[in-house]
Amino acid sequence: MLSRLLQFVKEHQADIILLIGVILISLLSFAAGYIAARQQEKEPIKFETYENSHYWSGNKWIIS
């Protein structure tokens, strides 16, 4: 059983190394994107209304 596994690994060594490389690069890219997104977190936009505005009739919206 172990000899069959070793034989399989020897036959497909290049493909196994390529697969491991692709997985590691994918994980590294995901981690870098996650860290960059966490650093760019901003406060969400808030909408406030002022009902007694003397500039226009109706509500005045303030975006902050």
GIJO-V9956 format. One record per residue. RES is the residue in three letters. SS is DSSP state (h for helix, s for strand, l for the rest). BURIAL is + if it has 16 or more other ideal C-beta (glycine too) atoms within 10 Angstrom, else -. D_FIRST is the distance of its C-alpha to the first C-alpha in Angstrom with 2 decimals. Layout:
RES,SS,BURIAL,D_FIRST
RES,SS,BURIAL,D_FIRST
This chain:
MET,l,-,0.00
LEU,h,-,3.81
SER,h,-,5.46
ARG,h,-,5.23
LEU,h,-,6.46
LEU,h,-,8.83
GLN,h,-,9.97
PHE,h,-,10.79
VAL,h,-,12.64
LYS,h,-,14.46
GLU,h,-,15.58
HIS,l,-,16.86
GLN,h,-,18.05
ALA,h,-,21.66
ASP,h,-,21.17
ILE,h,-,19.24
ILE,h,-,22.05
LEU,h,-,24.65
LEU,h,-,23.37
ILE,h,-,23.38
GLY,h,-,26.85
VAL,h,-,28.21
ILE,h,-,27.13
LEU,h,-,28.70
ILE,h,-,31.87
SER,h,-,32.19
LEU,h,-,31.97
LEU,h,-,34.45
SER,h,-,36.82
PHE,h,-,36.76
ALA,h,-,37.47
ALA,h,-,40.31
GLY,h,-,41.86
TYR,h,-,41.66
ILE,h,-,43.35
ALA,h,-,46.00
ALA,h,-,46.77
ARG,h,-,47.14
GLN,h,-,49.63
GLN,l,-,51.70
GLU,l,-,52.26
LYS,l,-,55.93
GLU,l,-,58.27
PRO,l,-,58.61
ILE,l,-,61.88
LYS,l,-,64.43
PHE,s,-,67.29
GLU,s,-,70.50
THR,s,-,73.67
TYR,s,-,77.25
GLU,l,-,79.56
ASN,l,-,82.92
SER,l,-,82.88
HIS,l,-,86.27
TYR,l,-,84.94
TRP,l,-,83.89
SER,l,-,84.15
GLY,l,-,80.94
ASN,l,-,77.89
LYS,s,-,76.95
TRP,s,-,73.24
ILE,s,-,71.95
ILE,s,-,68.46
SER,l,-,67.18
